[in-house]
Amino acid sequence: MPFHKSLEMSKDDSTVSSPFKWLISSKGELFRSFLAELVGTAILVIFTCGTCTATGTRPDTLVSTALSFGLTVACLVATLGHVSGCHINPAVTIGLLVNGQVSLVRSIVYLIAQLIGGVAGAGLLYGALSKPETLCATVLSVDPIQGIIVECLICFLLVLTVCNVCQSNPSNAPLLIGLAVTTGHLFAIPLTSSSMNTARSFGPAVIAGVWDNHWVYWVGPLLGGALGGFVHRFIFLNKSIYDKCETSAKGNDEVPNVTTSI
């Protein structure tokens, strides 16, 4: 029997007993999404913080780090977007929760996965580097209030981009989201180290023990993500696409997440 046929059968099989069959069945969808968010966030931290740590004080650090974040996010969105929507960022999850695209239960599952993934990625990076130092932990070059404003602004842009391009231009969503991440880092790296992602800050903080003003990297990104989701939902919403989603999802318990159309 062809492999793809066996997958189709397993999705409708209510008597599956094999863990693998359960994982690829409809009942395992949330757990698959949990794994996608955990693995995706870990990969993000490994490659991006690894780039930042490797380049050190070289003059091109800002550009190379910004490109690393943007390109890594673009690759992950293209790879994992169909599984979980590839949030890999608590700010994005909070933004889409406010936007009405994910349920509270799913958002909590995603947040847990992202934080675990951030710590796992930082731990693996620490073991892979001969001189890990601070693992590119985020530190402020401005005062905390300014830091919150900067992080809020770049996450607002990111979530607004995610909400819009996943509706209007899903085929180019990975590239456009990656460019939004790159733009935010080019602006914010000299100011806040450009977290743009609480899980990205949390992982290196746990492993390297760098907690200075860490609260800023929770308040700023989550506030910016929530504002982005709110503004899109009540001002820039593409109602025609949501109507199609709601029509096709009648009978489902959860509001459809248009980001999974990537």
N, C-alpha and C positions, 0 to 999 in steps of 0.2 A: 504494500500500500504506500503511495507517495506520502512523504513527510507532511506536506501542507494539508493533505486530506486528513491525516491523523490529528493534526492540530484543530481542524474544523470540528471533527467529531468530539474531541475532548472538551471544547468550549460548551457543548450542549449536553455533556454527559454528567448527570447528577450523581452518579455512583462512583466517580473517580476516587481512587484510593492512593495512587502514586503521588508523592509530593511534587514531582515534576509535572504530572498531568494537572494537579490542582493549581500549580503556579501559572500554567498557561491557559487555564480555564477562566471563565468570566468571574468566578468567585475569588480568584487570586489577583484581580486587577489592581486593587488598592495596594496590595503588598508589592506587586511589580513596580507600581509608581513610587512606593517607599524606597525600594532598592535603586530605582533610577535617580531619585533625588539625592540619595546618600552617595552613590558612586559618582554621579555627576559633580556634586559639590566637592568631593574628595579630589577628583581629577582637576577641577578648577584651581583648588588651593595648591596642589602639587606643581602644576605647570606655571601658574602665574606668580606665586610666591617664590617658586624656584628660579624663575627668570629674574625677579627683583633681587634675590639674594646673590645670584651668580654675577649680575652686572655690577653690583656694588656701587662704587662712587664714580663710575665712568660717565662722561658727559652725555652719552645717549641713553642713560638709564630711564629717563622720563618717557621717551618715545618707545623704547623697546618694551617697557613694562606696560604702557598703555596698549600697544599692539598685541602683546601677549594676552592681556585680559580680553580684548575685543575678539581676537581670533579664536581663542579657546572657547569663549561663550558661543560664538557662531558655530563652531564645530559641534559643540554639545547640543545646541538647540536643533541643529539639523539631524543629529543622531538620536536624541532622546525625546524630542518634541512630541512624537506620536505616542509615547508611553505615558508620560506624566505631564506634558506641557513644558517640561524642562524649566522649572522655575529656578532651581539651584540657588535661591536667594530669598531670605525671609521677607525682604522688602517687596519683591514681586508677588510672593504668596499673599501677604497682607493687602497689597494693592488689588489683586484679583478677588480676594475675599470681599473687600469693600465694593468692588466693581460688580459683584454678584455672580462671578463666574465659577467660584469654587465654594463648597460647603464649609462650615466651621470644622466639622470632623476631619475632612480632607486637609484643610489648612493646618490643623494641629499635627496631623501625621507628617505632612511635608516639613513643617518647622523642626520637628524632632529629627527627621532624616537629615536635614540640611546641617543642623548643629553637630550631629554625630559625624557626618561626612567631613565637615570642616576640621574637626579634631583628628579624625583618621587620616586625612590628607596631610595635615601638618605633622603628624607623627611619622608617617611614611617619608615625608620630605626630610625630616630631622635625621632619620636613619640613613637616608641616601646621600647626604652631604657630608663632606669631610669637615667643613667649618660652617655649621648651620647658623650660628650666631642667634639673631632674633627672628629668623624665618620671615623677614619682611613684615613684622608686626606693625600695625597701624599706629602712628604717633602724630600728635598735633603740632603744627607750626603756627597756629593761631590760637586765640582763646577759645574755651569750650563753646560759648554761645555762637561765635563765628563758625566753629567747626560743625555745630548742629545745622546752621543755615546752609553751609556748603554741601554737607551730606544730604540734606533734605532736597536741595535743588537738583543734584545729579540723579538721585533716585526718583524724583518727580519726573524728570525727563525720561529715564529708563522705563518706568511703568507706563507712562503715557505712550511711549513708542510701542511697547509690547501690546498694549490694548488696541492700538490703532492698526498696526501693520499686520497683526494676526487676523484682523477682520478684512482689511482692504487689500492687502498684498501678501498673502500667506506664503507664496512661493519664494519671495525674497525676504521673508521674516528673519531667518538666521543671520543674513548679511546685515540687515538694517538694525537688528538688535545689537549685533556685535559692534557696529559703528557707533551706536548710542553709548555703549560701554566704553569704547575707545575715547570718544569725545569727553565723557565725564572724567576719565582718568587724566587726560591731557590738561584739563582745567584744575582738577583737585589734588593731584599728587603732591605739588609743592605746598599745599595748604593743610591737608588732613591725611596724607598718604593715600587718599582716595579709596576708602573702604568700599562704598557703594553696595555693601553686602555684609550684614552682621555676622553670618557664618564664616565668611572669609577672615574677619577680624577675630572672631571667637576662637577658631582653631589655633592659629599661631599664639594667641594670648595664653591659652591653656598649656601648650607645649613649651613655649619659651618663657612663660611667666611674666609677660609684659602687660600690665593692667592699667597703666597711666591713662586716665580719662576714658577708660573703656566704655563707660556708660554712653558717651557721645555717639559711639558707633552702633548703639541700639536705638537711641532716641531719633537721631537724624535720619538714618535710612528708613526706619519703619514709618516715621511721620511723612517723609517724602513719598514713600510707596503708597500709603493710605490716601494722601492728597491726590496723587496721580490717578488712582483708581476712582476716587470720588469725582474729580473733574471730568474724567472721560465718561463716567456713567451718567452724569447729570447735565453735561454741556456738550461733549463731543461724541456722544453715543451714535453709532451707525445702526439705527433701529431696524432697518430692513434685514440685516444679517442676524440680529438677535431674534427677530420674528421667525426666521427660517429655523434657527436652532431650537426655539421653543416648540415649534410645530413638529419637528422631527423627534423631539425628546418627550412628547406627551406620554405620560404613564411612568416616567422615570422619577426617582425621588430627588435627584440632584440636578441643579441648574446646569445646562451643558457648558463646558469650558471650551470656548472657541479657539483657545490657544493650542488645543490638541490637534487642530487641523493642519499644523505645520508639516 
